[in-house]
Amino acid sequence: MTAPLHDTGAAEAAAVEVAAGVPEKEIQGRSPGRIAWMRLKRDKVALAGGIIVILLILVAVFAPLIVKLFGHPPNDFHVDKLNAETGLPEGDLGGMSGDFLFGLEPVNGRDVFSRVVYGARVSLLVAFLAALVSVVLGTVFGILAGYFGGWVDALISRTMDLLLAFPQLLFIIALVSVIPGELWGLSGSGVRLGVLVLVIGFFGWSYVGRIVRGQTLSLREREYVEAARSLGAGRFYILIKELLPNLVAPILVYTTMMIPTNILTEAALSFLGAGVKSPTASWGQMLSAAVPVYDLDPAFMIIPGLAIFITVLAFNLFGDGVRDALDPKGSR
């Protein structure tokens, strides 16, 4: 039986190319990270969220330069721009102008644009550092609970249940009210920022711990773990070299989802008076100061509210995209 003509022609063409010295195309392998990046690039919404996140980080890092170019020092008072009788900014939309891009604060006349920019620095600093604390603690305790099991798993799991049921906001409010003015070499708002990072991070590790524990329970029965064990690998070698690299994806996904939650927590605490205090700028603190005058100057509340909304939305969109890129089976 003869081969089809088109197959014969293709084979002859390939033979001619080889004979002519034309190199064959090499088959290139793709790492899991590269495959995830290719999936992420196709998600335009997630990319838009990622771009906004990068811009926000740049704003927080270069806040002094941005304020120097487009605003005024965040703690300078411009009382001469306020109405002497009402204490409200002169002009429409809270006194917005080419000189004051987002207007002025009522009563004290501080530049809203500058305080929003510096508020991004506070919110992102607390959110990222608290997420780092949660991820480190959650990964360590979660992988230990999932791999060793027994009384270790029982002790760590009950501790996680206790932390999940603990009233975090009430504890932070009570703790902030009794901490001294100076602590760990910090003073003023530095103490409050340190306490916020540690407390939010400590109460958040149980969420990460549960995810890591569940993944570890599945991974510890895989063939490569059994092979490493049969070759005499120790427990901690298996934890660090075999299990931990395969836990990076779920940890990364949950971290991107945890950061916006921490931003909202910091804003809520500052709104309630348990976060940073004036003159340090904070979006939650700006919302709290806007409550008495929101009906007279709504721009003073809308601008920091939009800053929180856009930031949290960008992180959530980017986090969803990262999750779908790393776990295509769980995609929507």
Secondary structure, DSSP 8 states (H G I E B T S, - for coil): ----HHHHHHHHHHHHHHHTT----------HHHHHHHHHHH-HHHHHHHHHHHHHHHHHHTHHHHHHHHS--TT---GGGB-TTT--BSSSTTT--SSSTT-B-TTT--BHHHHHHHHHHHHHHHHHHHHHHHHHHHHHHHHHHHHH-HHHHHHHHHHHHHHHHS-HHHHHHHHHTTS-SEETTEETHHHHHHHHHHHHHHHHHHHHHHHHHHHHHHHTTSHHHHHHHHTT--HHHIIIIIIGGGGHHHHHHHHHHHHHHHHHHHHHHHHTTSS--TTS--HHHHHHHHGGGTTT-THHHHHHHHHHHHHHHHHHHHHHHHHHHH-GGG--
